[in-house]
């Protein structure tokens, strides 16, 4: 497991400012990736690394796209499934902030924007019906469409902090 250097800075800033929200978000993002990791181990994926980034985590696989479709779908869905279980658990014990963090992570990861889980699931789904190359082209176009829609909405609201967050996520 590798930690991006900026993550330490963000954790330090969160500690100084008392932002437990950021720490919880990062913790549940790591749990999300551990969900992917466990299923990847079960199906013998070649795991390159887990990278902890300032705005989440990322599991890097050497052989994504080379396994049975059901294995890939299972591996991709397990991360969001972990967040769903956490969401239900925290609703049950009446911790709305932690429940909200998990549902946000779940929904965000299911967006069809590369490199998120939703984009990879869209590619697997499309490749069932059309050839892989055409499916990738559609995946890229859908991803760009969602990014443009979000950028437009964010810019219209003059939410520059959100633009910074989104840009940082996709650059790292």
Buried (B, 14 or more C-beta within 10 A) or exposed (E): EEBBEEBEEBBEEBEEEEBEEBBBBBBBBBBBBBBBBBBBEEBEBEBEEBBBBBBBBBBEBEEBEEBEEEBBBBBBBBBBBBBBBBBEEBBEEEBEEBBBBBBBBBEBBBBBBBEBBBBBBBBBBBBEEEEEEEBBEBBEEBBEEBBEEBBEEBEEEEEEEBBEBBEBBEEB
